Amino acid sequence: MALIKVLDPTARRMDDDASPGPDAGALAGKRIGFRLDQIWRCWDWISESWAEKMRNAGAEVSFWRSTNRSGEEGEAQNQSLQAWLATIDIAVVGLANCGSCTGWTIRDAIAAANAGVATTAIATRNFEDFAHELAARGGRSGLRVHVLPYPLNELSREEVDPVAQAYFAGLLEVMGGSLTAEEKAA
């Protein structure tokens, strides 16, 4: 009888970084970047709401939108992403809300974390486990993931706005961020 060796496809990387990376800290004076995509209007609305709160806390906010990611355009996108990451202190990367979107969200969040940027990926409840699995397979099992309810994109803006409000404090907690006493009161 011949012997065979079965490889475990779920084995963890030897070079895994289980650290969540640096905390965001006090938002005042920080440069915060939101990574958007082409599909999820709900994420555009939520990120706009959160950006306003962060600006009110004294942060500078920018947005970077992911578009086509293959071929020459994909190479240009990657260069653009790397250039944008060099301009921010904190990255809020979303939205993990489908299979490929979760893959690209986590890929870009790992790129931000590997660049030394305080990073939080945003996922909806249905894609939370997948986001964590992809982060681990990408060598960043400690990647911070903030989870929103599912579904969201099927909702109107009037229905999404309260979700943005309700989940902002949780975002701050996950990212290790803080507001001043005055901003908390507002």
N, C-alpha and C positions, 0 to 999 in steps of 0.2 A: 504494500500500500504506500502511495506517495504522500509526502507531507506537503502541506501548503501553508503559506503565511497569510493571514487575513489582517488587513490594515483597518484600523478604526477610523472611519471618516469623521468622527466627532472629536477627535483628539484636539487638544488646545495647543496653541502656538507656544513655542519655547520662548519667544521674544515678546510675549504679551505684556502690555502695560495695564495693570489693574487699577492704577491711580486715576481719579477723575480729572486730574490736572488742577491748575490753579483755580481758586475761588474767584468769582467776579469782584467781590468786595463792594465798597461804596461806589454807587453809580456816578456820583458827581465827578465831573472831569474826565470820565472814561469815554472812549470811542467804541460804540456798540454797533455791530453790523448784523443785519438780518439777511439771511440767504433765502431767497424766494425761488419759486419754480414757475413753470408755464401753466400749470393745470388748476391748482387749488385756490379758488377765489376766497374761500373761507380763511386760508392762511394769509392772504393779502390783507384781509380785514383785521384779523387778529394781530398781525405784526404791526399794522398801522396804529391800532389801539395801544399796544404795548410800547411802541416807539414814542408815542405822545407822552405816556407816563414816564418813560426814561428821559426824554427831553426835559420834562418838568422837574426831574430829579437832578438836572444839571449835566446830563450826558449829551454827547454829540452822536447822532444816529445816521447810519448810511444803509443802503440796500444794495444787494447784488442778486441779479436774477439769472438762474441757470437756464440755458436754452439747449440747443442740439449739442450732444456730447460725443459725437463720433467723427472720425476723419479729420480733415484740416480744421473744420469748425470746432471740433472737440478739443483739438490742441490749442486753438485760440482761446476757447473757454477756460481751459486749465490754466493758461498763462494769466488770463484776466482774474481768475479766482485767486491765484497765488499773489498777484499784485494787490488785490483788494484785502486779502488777509494781512498783508504787511501794514495796512492803514488802520487796523482795529485792535482793540484790547480784549473785546468780548464778542463771541460769535453765537448767534441764536439761529440754528439751522433747521429748516423745515421744508416740506412737511412729509413725514413718513405716513402715508395714507393709502398706499397700494404697494404691490411688490416691487416694481422698478423704482418708484418714487422713494420707497424706503431704502433701497440700495444706493441711490444717488445721494439721498439725505445723509446717510451714515458715511458714505465715502467722503463727502465734503466736510462733514463734522470731524472725521478722523484727520483730514488734511489740516483743518483749523487747529485741532488739538496738537497734532505733530508740529505745527508751527509755533507752539507755545501760547496760543490764544486760549483764554478761558472759554470753554465751549459747552453748549447745551444743544442737543438734538431734540426736536419736537416730533412726537409721534401720536397718532390716535390709538385708542385702546386696542383695536383689532390688530395693530401692527407693533405693539410694544415688545412682545417676545421676539419677533423677527428682528426688530431694531437692535435689541441686546445681542442676539445671536450673530448678526452681521458685524456688530462692533467687536465682538470677541474674535470672530474669524479674521477681522481686519487688524487684529493686534492691539485693540484698545478696549478690553472688556470692562474697564472702569468708566467708559464714556458716560457722561451725564445725559439722561433721557427724561424729558418732561412729557407727561402723558395727558392728552386731551380726550374728551369723549368722542365716540363714534356713533352715528355718522355726523358729519359737520357740513360737508360741501353741498348736501341736498337742502340745507336750511337757508332761509333768507338772511339778509344782513341783520335785520331786526332780531332774529333768533340767535345769530352768532355773536352779536355784541355782548350780551350778558355772559356768554361763555368766556370771552376774552377778559371781561371784568373779574369773573369768578376764579379764573386760573392764573391771574397775574401774581398773586402772593405765592402760589406754589412754584411758579417759575423762579421767583427770587430765591426761594428756599433751595430748590434743586441746583441753581447756578451758584449758590453761595454769595448772593448779592444782597445789598441792603440799601435802604433809603434813610434819609435823615428823619428825625422826629417830626419835622414840619411836613415833609412829603408823606409820611405815613398818615398823618392827620388829614391831609387833603385826599 
